[in-house]
Amino acid sequence: MTNSPTPDRDPNLEPTPSVRRRFRRLRRIALPVGLGLLAGLGGAAWWGWMFVNEQLAPLVADSLTKTLSRPVQVGEVERFSLTSLRFGSSSLPPTATDPDRATVEAIAVGFNPLQVLLTRKLKLDVTLVKPEIYLEQEKQGWIGTKIREQEEGFIELETIRVRDGNAVLLPIGTVRGQRSPITLSQVNGKADIFDKSKRFAYELKGQSKTGGDLQLRGETRLPAQDTNLSIRAKNLLVADIDRLVNLPFDLPTGRASGNITVQLRPNIEQPLINGTAQFEGVTLTIPKLPQSFTQARGGLRFQGIEIRLEDVNAVYGKVPLVANGTVVQDKGFNITAKVKPVSLPAVLQTLKVALPFSVTGQVQSDLKLTGPIAKPVLSGIARSTKPGTIDRVDLSRYNAAFKLDTAAEEVVIQGLQAFPTTGGQVTGSGRFDLGATDAAGKPRTQIALNLLATNVPGDAIARVYNDGNPFPVDIRRVDAQAQISGSADNVRTFVRWRAPQATYPGSGEILVANGVTTLRNTLFSIAGGTVGAEAVAANGRWQAVVTGSGIPLKQFSADLRGLFSGKFNASGSLDSFKPSDIRAQGEVRFSEGISLLKRPLTAQVRWNGQQILVQQATAPGFSADGAIALDWKAPQQSPGWI
């Protein structure tokens, strides 16, 4: 093995003495220059550290304080670079006059140092890291803090950003009389400041704690405080929207989505809103209306100060409907609705109308909601879609116009028409005072109804109220006027009736009050004579005073003659009006006597349900007693003396 020979050095690669001398001179120059540069950089770093800690941090805090017109507590500097710095935990504490407050985990400030050299201004881009914000709405608006115009100076706020924040908003609006907060999470956004804080452009995104997303873009100009907003909401609780916007009615349940623009001007009381919204499962409560609109779904179109309902399906109380129309803050409601077929009792319950008698049936209706927002008026016309009943009377069809006036606290019924299946017609009108109270101050609706019955079949009606049994005499067609008043649990009914086609045509008055029925001014015509009656019925029994005058006896038997007059006290059970169940006694007069006695006869008699007991009969030169048997099935037979 042999070693390779070492190559000879190239004499051209050896530095010349002149080159070596230049390197030595360069080292002598570079060393102090480098040390000087290091000293300069160190000095610059020290100055930068001193500037950031002792000047920039206070300048930023002072700038925020002046701009917001309230103290801002800026934390210690955590780190900085040539283009940024970061403050630790900071806060905007509440003041004696403004409860709004905020705390942040950190404040990150970005800036461009070249701007300082070129413009002698330091424009700041401020980011609030994980802020916790509390805003309480006041009468003049959401932000009580007054933004000042930025003065000419070294520092100028250019942009404020929010990152990963939470916000608690306490609107001035209430739900069921209570203020409750709205909590937003994952709040991110920014505000760009222009023209020395005279103009702000901002955007914000967040999620509601109760579900739903909110996006907002806007611009505000100072000092005019003109604001233009663009709002996009997705699946937000309408209760939150209600409290934020402070609508004139309550929206306790449901969700909504939509895109709207809002123009706010301090000299215009009502904001101008344009856009659309869709909602579902909404409950809407309008002050003074007795029921809420529930299960509402449909669309809204905002046009300036007008809100337009588009095919809104809802249930008012127990009445399903489809509504269209407008709501204007200063003009009120102009809404029409189609009511689907619904039971008549459901309609009455919805209107909070209590009747002293039962009703059944089904109706559909056209509704209108009009009037000022504070004093709405609900009106409509209800028409039957199925037969119904009123008390025990069957109806083939029926209809009525109604108006619920919240200002007067009353329901007015007009144009009532009902047609019994057996014939005739009932018309009427009425009023229900919803604001009435009893002696204890509890609500008690007062009723005032006026009804007119024309050509109603009396026999059919009487049979219904006599357990299906026919009345002893034919009643035929009846006309009547009725006045119903009082409360549902203490009603007063007054009826004036006529039965001109009855077997014994008659007329009279009936008063029902406090569980007592009174017959007054009752008069029947019998073959040229008259029978009058006054009666009282209570507790399942009745009593009457009956007077007869000039009644031809041949009405009862061809063998009888002369005229009959008399006065009876009668009584019986309300369960049956059969002659056999009636008891009576009194005095009778026969103008031409009876049987073989052809002289005027006066007798004290009693009816025991089977026969007339003659306790004493007297005539000139005559006196007798006994009994008369009557056959009601064959009234033309002569009575027999026993």
C-alpha positions in Angstrom: 0.0 0.0 0.0 1.5 3.3 -0.9 0.7 6.9 0.2 -0.5 9.3 -2.3 1.8 12.2 -2.7 0.6 15.6 -1.3 -0.2 17.9 -4.1 1.7 21.1 -4.3 0.0 24.4 -3.2 -1.2 26.7 -5.9 0.7 29.9 -5.4 -2.2 31.8 -7.0 -4.5 30.9 -4.0 -2.3 32.5 -1.3 -3.5 36.0 -0.2 -1.2 38.7 -1.1 0.1 41.0 1.6 -2.1 43.8 0.3 -5.3 41.8 0.8 -4.3 40.8 4.2 -3.8 44.4 5.2 -7.4 45.3 3.9 -9.0 42.6 6.0 -7.2 43.8 9.1 -8.5 47.4 8.4 -12.0 46.1 7.8 -12.1 44.3 11.1 -10.9 47.4 12.9 -13.8 49.4 11.3 -16.6 46.7 11.6 -16.1 46.0 15.3 -17.0 49.5 16.5 -19.7 49.9 13.9 -21.3 46.5 14.9 -21.0 47.4 18.5 -22.6 50.8 17.7 -25.5 49.1 15.8 -26.0 46.7 18.6 -26.1 49.6 21.0 -28.5 51.4 18.8 -30.8 48.4 18.5 -30.7 47.9 22.2 -31.5 51.5 22.7 -34.3 51.3 20.2 -35.6 48.2 21.9 -35.4 49.9 25.3 -37.1 53.0 23.9 -39.8 50.8 22.3 -40.3 49.0 25.5 -40.5 52.3 27.4 -42.8 53.8 24.7 -45.2 50.9 24.7 -45.3 50.6 28.5 -45.1 54.2 29.6 -46.6 56.1 26.7 -48.5 53.9 24.2 -50.6 52.0 26.7 -51.8 55.1 28.5 -52.4 56.8 25.1 -54.6 53.9 24.0 -56.5 54.0 27.3 -56.8 57.8 27.1 -58.0 57.6 23.5 -60.7 55.0 24.4 -61.7 57.0 27.4 -62.1 60.2 25.4 -63.9 58.5 22.5 -66.4 56.6 24.8 -66.8 59.6 27.2 -66.2 57.2 30.2 -63.3 55.6 32.0 -61.7 52.5 30.4 -59.4 50.4 32.5 -56.7 48.9 30.3 -54.6 46.1 31.7 -50.9 45.5 31.7 -48.9 45.0 28.5 -48.4 41.3 28.0 -46.4 41.4 24.9 -45.5 43.7 22.0 -43.8 43.7 18.6 -43.1 46.3 16.0 -46.6 46.0 14.7 -48.7 45.0 17.7 -49.1 44.8 21.4 -51.4 43.0 23.7 -52.9 44.2 27.0 -54.1 41.9 29.7 -57.5 41.8 31.3 -59.3 45.1 30.8 -62.8 46.5 31.5 -65.3 49.2 30.9 -66.9 49.5 34.3 -70.5 50.8 34.8 -71.0 54.4 35.9 -73.6 56.0 38.2 -75.7 56.9 35.2 -75.0 54.0 32.8 -75.3 50.4 33.8 -73.7 49.2 30.6 -70.4 47.4 31.2 -67.8 45.1 29.6 -64.8 43.0 30.5 -62.3 41.4 28.1 -59.7 38.7 28.5 -57.3 40.8 26.5 -57.0 43.7 24.1 -54.9 43.1 21.0 -53.8 46.3 19.3 -52.4 46.3 15.7 -50.6 49.2 14.1 -48.3 50.1 11.2 -45.1 51.8 12.4 -44.4 53.1 8.9 -47.6 55.3 9.3 -46.0 57.0 12.2 -42.9 57.9 10.1 -45.0 58.9 7.1 -48.0 60.6 8.6 -47.0 61.1 12.3 -50.3 59.3 13.2 -50.7 55.9 14.8 -53.9 54.3 13.5 -55.0 51.5 15.8 -56.8 48.2 15.0 -58.2 47.1 18.3 -59.5 43.6 19.0 -61.5 42.8 22.1 -60.6 39.1 22.9 -63.4 37.1 24.6 -65.4 40.1 25.8 -68.3 39.8 28.3 -70.7 42.6 27.4 -73.8 43.8 29.3 -76.1 46.3 27.6 -79.3 47.6 29.2 -81.8 49.4 26.9 -83.0 52.8 28.0 -85.8 54.9 26.6 -83.5 56.8 24.3 -81.9 53.6 22.9 -79.5 50.8 23.5 -76.2 52.7 23.8 -76.2 55.2 26.6 -72.5 55.9 26.0 -72.0 59.0 23.9 -69.4 58.6 21.2 -67.2 61.7 20.9 -65.6 63.0 17.8 -61.9 62.0 17.8 -59.7 65.0 18.3 -56.7 65.7 16.1 -53.8 63.8 17.7 -51.1 61.2 17.5 -53.4 58.2 18.0 -56.5 57.5 16.0 -58.9 54.5 16.5 -59.5 53.0 13.1 -61.2 49.6 13.8 -62.6 47.8 16.8 -63.1 44.1 16.6 -64.9 41.6 18.8 -63.7 38.0 18.9 -65.4 35.0 20.7 -67.5 37.2 22.8 -70.6 36.9 24.9 -73.3 39.5 25.3 -76.2 39.9 27.7 -78.9 42.3 26.4 -81.6 43.6 28.7 -84.3 45.1 26.4 -86.8 47.6 27.7 -89.6 45.5 26.2 -91.3 43.0 28.4 -93.1 39.6 28.1 -96.1 39.3 30.4 -94.9 42.4 32.2 -91.4 41.1 33.0 -88.0 42.3 31.6 -85.7 39.4 30.9 -82.3 39.3 29.3 -81.2 37.9 25.9 -77.9 36.1 25.9 -75.8 35.9 22.8 -72.7 33.7 22.4 -69.9 33.3 19.8 -70.2 37.0 19.1 -67.8 38.1 16.4 -67.7 41.3 14.5 -66.0 44.6 13.8 -66.7 48.3 13.6 -64.7 50.6 11.3 -64.5 54.2 12.4 -64.4 57.0 9.8 -64.3 60.8 9.7 -63.0 61.2 13.3 -65.7 59.0 14.8 -68.5 60.7 12.8 -69.3 57.6 10.8 -69.3 53.9 11.9 -69.7 50.9 9.7 -70.1 47.6 11.6 -71.0 44.0 11.2 -71.8 41.4 13.9 -72.6 37.7 14.1 -73.8 35.7 17.1 -75.9 32.9 18.4 -78.7 33.2 20.8 -78.5 31.1 24.0 -82.1 30.0 23.2 -81.2 28.9 19.7 -80.9 30.7 16.4 -78.4 32.8 14.6 -78.2 36.6 14.1 -76.2 38.6 11.6 -76.1 42.4 11.5 -74.6 45.0 9.3 -75.0 48.7 9.7 -73.8 52.2 9.5 -74.3 55.0 12.0 -73.6 58.7 11.4 -72.9 61.1 14.3 -74.0 63.5 15.6 -77.3 63.0 13.8 -77.5 59.4 15.0 -78.9 58.3 11.7 -78.6 54.5 11.5 -79.2 52.0 8.7 -79.2 48.3 9.6 -79.4 45.1 7.7 -80.5 42.2 9.8 -80.6 38.5 9.0 -82.1 36.2 11.5 -82.4 32.4 11.4 -84.7 30.4 13.7 -84.7 33.0 16.5 -87.2 33.0 19.3 -89.9 35.6 18.6 -90.0 36.4 22.3 -86.4 37.7 21.9 -87.3 39.7 18.8 -90.4 41.1 20.6 -88.3 42.4 23.4 -85.6 43.8 21.1 -88.0 45.6 18.9 -90.6 46.3 21.7 -93.7 45.5 19.6 -97.1 46.6 20.8 -98.2 43.0 21.4 -96.6 40.0 23.1 -95.0 37.1 21.3 -94.2 34.6 24.1 -93.6 31.5 21.9 -92.5 30.5 18.4 -89.5 31.1 16.1 -88.9 33.3 13.1 -86.3 33.8 10.3 -86.0 36.7 7.9 -84.1 39.4 6.2 -84.9 43.0 6.9 -83.4 46.5 6.7 -84.1 49.1 9.3 -83.7 52.9 9.1 -83.5 54.7 12.5 -83.8 58.4 12.7 -84.0 60.3 16.0 -86.6 62.7 14.7 -88.8 59.9 13.4 -90.6 57.9 16.2 -91.2 54.8 14.1 -88.3 53.0 12.4 -88.7 52.3 8.7 -88.5 48.5 8.2 -88.4 46.7 4.9 -88.0 43.0 4.2 -89.7 39.7 4.8 -89.9 37.2 7.7 -91.3 33.7 8.2 -92.5 32.3 11.5 -93.9 29.1 12.9 -95.4 28.0 16.2 -96.0 31.6 17.3 -98.3 32.7 20.1 -99.4 36.4 19.7 -101.3 38.2 22.5 -102.9 41.5 21.7 -103.7 43.6 24.7 -107.4 43.6 25.7 -108.4 40.8 23.3 -109.8 38.0 25.5 -107.8 35.2 23.8 -104.4 34.8 22.2 -103.6 33.8 18.6 -101.7 30.4 18.9 -100.0 28.0 16.5 -99.4 30.8 14.1 -97.3 30.2 11.0 -96.9 32.2 7.9 -95.1 35.2 6.4 -94.7 38.9 7.2 -93.7 41.6 4.7 -92.4 44.9 6.1 -93.0 48.0 4.1 -91.9 51.1 5.9 -94.1 51.5 8.9 -96.6 48.9 7.7 -96.4 45.2 8.5 -98.4 43.0 6.1 -99.6 39.5 7.1 -99.5 37.0 4.2 -101.6 33.8 4.6 -101.1 33.5 8.3 -102.6 30.3 9.7 -103.5 30.6 13.4 -106.0 29.6 16.1 -107.7 32.4 18.0 -108.9 30.9 21.2 -110.5 27.7 19.8 -111.2 29.1 16.4 -108.9 28.2 13.5 -108.4 30.9 10.8 -106.3 32.2 7.9 -105.5 35.9 8.1 -104.3 38.6 5.7 -103.9 42.3 6.2 -101.8 45.1 7.7 -100.7 46.5 11.0 -99.6 50.1 11.2 -98.3 51.5 14.5 -100.2 54.8 14.4 -103.2 53.6 12.5 -103.9 50.2 13.9 -105.2 46.9 12.5 -106.7 46.2 9.1 -106.8 42.4 9.0 -109.3 40.0 7.5 -109.6 36.3 8.3 -111.4 33.3 7.1 -112.6 31.0 9.8 -112.7 27.3 9.1 -115.8 25.4 10.4 -115.8 25.3 14.2 -118.3 24.3 16.8 -120.6 27.1 18.1 -119.7 26.5 21.8 -116.0 27.0 20.8 -116.9 30.4 19.3 -118.8 31.4 22.4 -115.9 30.3 24.6 -113.5 32.2 22.5 -115.5 35.4 22.8 -115.9 34.7 26.5 -119.7 34.8 26.1 -121.7 32.8 28.6 -125.3 32.0 27.7 -128.0 31.0 30.2 -128.9 28.1 27.9 -127.0 25.4 26.1 -126.3 25.6 22.3 -124.8 23.2 19.8 -123.9 23.5 16.2 -121.1 24.4 13.8 -120.3 27.7 12.1 -117.8 29.3 9.8 -117.1 33.0 9.7 -115.5 36.0 8.1 -113.5 38.0 10.7 -112.1 41.5 10.7 -109.6 43.0 13.2 -109.7 46.8 13.0 -109.1 49.8 15.3 -106.1 51.2 17.1 -103.6 48.8 18.5 -104.4 49.7 22.0 -108.2 49.4 21.4 -108.7 46.7 18.7 -112.2 45.7 17.4 -112.9 42.1 16.3 -116.0 41.7 14.2 -117.5 39.1 11.9 -120.5 37.2 10.6 -121.0 33.6 11.7 -123.0 31.3 9.4 -124.1 27.7 10.3 -122.6 24.8 8.4 -124.5 22.1 10.3 -127.9 22.0 12.2 -127.8 23.0 15.8 -129.8 23.4 19.0 -130.7 26.2 21.4 -131.7 24.8 24.7 -134.0 21.9 23.6 -135.1 23.3 20.3 -133.5 22.0 17.1 -132.4 24.5 14.5 -131.9 23.9 10.8 -129.8 27.0 10.2 -128.7 30.1 12.0 -126.4 33.1 11.6 -125.4 36.4 13.3 -123.1 39.3 13.1 -121.0 40.1 16.1 -118.5 42.7 17.3 -116.0 42.5 20.1 -115.1 46.1 21.1 -112.2 46.1 23.6 -112.5 49.8 24.4 -116.1 49.4 25.5 -115.4 45.8 26.9 -118.5 44.4 25.2 -119.6 41.9 22.6 -122.5 43.2 20.4 -124.7 40.7 18.5 -126.7 42.0 15.6 -128.8 40.4 12.9 -129.3 37.1 14.7 -131.4 34.7 12.7 -132.4 31.1 13.8 -134.8 28.8 12.0 -136.3 25.9 14.0 -136.5 22.6 12.1 -140.3 22.5 12.9 -140.8 26.0 11.3 -140.9 29.6 12.2 -138.1 32.0 12.7 -136.3 33.7 15.6 -134.4 37.0 15.1 -132.7 39.2 17.6 -129.8 41.3 18.9 -127.9 41.6 22.1 -125.0 42.9 24.1 -122.6 41.2 26.5 -120.8 43.5 29.0 -117.4 41.8 29.5 -116.2 44.5 32.0 -119.0 44.0 34.6 -118.1 42.8 38.0 -120.0 41.5 41.0 -120.0 42.9 44.5 -116.7 41.3 45.3 -115.1 42.9 42.2 -114.9 39.6 40.3 -115.7 39.6 36.6 -119.3 38.7 35.8 -120.5 39.2 32.3 -123.8 40.9 32.0 -126.3 39.9 29.3 -128.9 41.9 27.4 -130.6 40.0 24.6 -133.7 40.9 22.6 -135.4 38.1 20.7 -138.4 37.9 18.4 -140.1 34.6 17.5 -142.4 34.5 14.6 -144.8 31.7 13.6 -143.0 29.2 15.8 -144.9 25.9 16.1 -146.1 25.9 19.7 -147.2 22.3 19.8 -143.8 21.0 18.7 -142.0 23.2 21.2 -144.4 22.3 24.0 -143.9 18.6 23.3 -140.2 19.0 23.6 -140.6 20.5 27.1 -143.3 18.0 28.1 -141.1 14.9 27.8 -142.5 14.2 24.3 -146.1 14.2 25.4 -148.6 16.4 23.5 -150.2 19.4 25.3 -153.9 19.0 26.3 -155.0 21.6 23.7 -153.6 22.7 20.4 -151.3 25.7 20.5 -150.4 26.0 16.8 -148.3 29.0 15.7 -146.9 31.3 18.4 -145.3 34.8 18.2 -143.2 36.1 21.1 -140.9 38.8 22.2 -138.2 38.0 24.7 -135.8 40.1 26.8 -133.0 38.3 28.5 -130.8 40.2 31.0 -128.6 39.6 34.0 -125.6 37.3 34.4 -125.3 33.8 33.1 -125.8 32.3 36.5 -128.6 34.7 37.5 -130.5 35.5 34.4 -133.8 37.4 34.1 -136.1 36.4 31.2 -139.2 38.3 30.2 -141.5 37.0 27.4 -144.5 38.5 25.8 -146.4 35.9 23.7 -149.4 35.5 21.4 -151.0 32.2 20.2 -153.8 33.5 17.9 -154.4 30.1 16.2 -154.6 28.0 19.4 -157.7 26.0 20.4 -158.1 28.7 22.9 -156.4 31.8 21.4 -154.4 33.6 24.0 -151.7 36.0 25.0 -149.7 36.8 28.0 -146.4 37.6 29.7 -143.9 35.3 31.4 -141.2 36.4 33.8 -138.4 34.1 34.9 -136.0 35.4 37.6 -134.2 34.0 40.6 -135.6 30.5 39.9 -139.2 31.7 39.9 -141.5 31.8 36.8 -144.4 34.2 36.9 -147.3 34.3 34.4 -148.8 37.7 34.1 -151.6 39.3 32.1 -152.5 35.9 30.6 -155.8 35.8 28.7 -157.5 33.1 26.6 -160.5 33.4 24.4 -163.0 30.5 24.6 -166.0 30.7 22.3 -166.6 34.4 23.0 -165.7 34.2 26.7 -162.4 34.8 28.3 -160.1 33.1 30.8 -157.4 35.0 32.6 -154.6 33.6 34.6 -151.9 34.7 37.0 -149.4 32.0 38.0 -146.1 31.4 39.8 -143.9 28.4 39.4 -140.9 27.5 41.7 -139.2 24.5 43.1 -141.0 22.1 40.7 -144.5 23.3 41.6 -146.9 25.9 40.3 -149.8 27.9 41.6 -152.3 29.9 39.6 -155.4 32.1 39.9 -157.7 31.5 37.0 -160.7 33.7 36.2 -163.4 32.9 33.6 -166.0 35.2 32.2 -168.8 34.6 29.8 -167.7 31.2 28.6 -170.5 29.3 26.8 -171.1 26.0 28.5 -172.0 24.3 25.2 -168.3 24.4 24.5 -168.1 21.4 26.8 -171.5 19.8 26.1 -174.3 20.3 23.7 -176.7 19.7 26.6 -175.4 22.6 28.6 -176.7 26.1 28.2 -175.9 29.6 29.3 -172.6 31.2 30.3 -170.0 30.2 32.8 -168.0 32.6 35.0 -165.8 31.9 37.9 -162.5 32.2 39.8 -160.2 29.3 40.7 -157.0 28.7 42.6 -155.2 25.9 40.9 -151.9 24.1 41.6 -149.8 21.2 40.3 -146.5 19.8 39.4 -144.3 21.2 36.6 -143.7 17.6 35.6 -147.2 17.2 34.2 -150.0 19.4 33.1 -152.6 16.6 32.7 -156.0 17.4 34.1 -155.7 14.4 36.4 -152.5 16.0 38.0 -154.1 19.4 38.6 -155.9 20.5 41.7 -158.2 23.5 41.9 -161.0 25.1 43.8 -163.1 28.2 43.5 -166.5 29.7 42.8 -168.5 29.3 39.6 -171.6 30.9 38.2 -173.9 29.5 35.6 -176.1 32.2 34.0 -178.9 29.8 33.1 -178.3 27.1 35.7 -177.7 23.5 34.7 -179.7 20.4 33.9 -183.3 20.9 35.0 -182.4 24.0 37.0 -182.9 26.9 34.7 -182.2 29.7 37.1 -178.8 31.4 37.7 -176.6 29.2 39.8 -173.6 29.9 42.0 -171.5 27.1 43.4 -168.3 26.5 45.5 -166.4 23.7 43.6 -163.2 21.8 43.8 -161.4 19.7 41.2 -159.6 16.7 42.5 -158.2 15.5 39.2 -161.1 13.2 38.4 -164.3 15.1 39.0 -165.7 18.4 40.0 -166.8 18.3 43.6 -169.7 20.7 44.2 -169.4 21.7 47.8 -172.4 24.1 47.7 -174.6 25.1 44.8 -177.3 27.8 45.3 -180.0 29.3 43.2 -183.2 31.1 43.9 -185.2 28.5 45.8 -182.5 25.9 45.4 -179.5 24.4 47.2 -177.4 21.3 46.5 -174.0 19.6 46.5 -172.5 16.6 44.7 -170.0 15.9 41.9 -169.7 16.3 38.2 -167.7 13.8 36.2 -166.0 15.0 33.0 -164.8 12.9 30.1 -161.9 14.9 28.6 -161.7 12.6 25.6 -165.4 13.2 24.7 -166.1 16.8 25.8 -169.4 16.9 24.0 -171.1 14.4 26.4 -173.3 15.7 29.1 -171.9 15.7 32.6 -173.5 13.4 35.1 -174.6 14.3 38.6 -173.6 12.0 41.3 
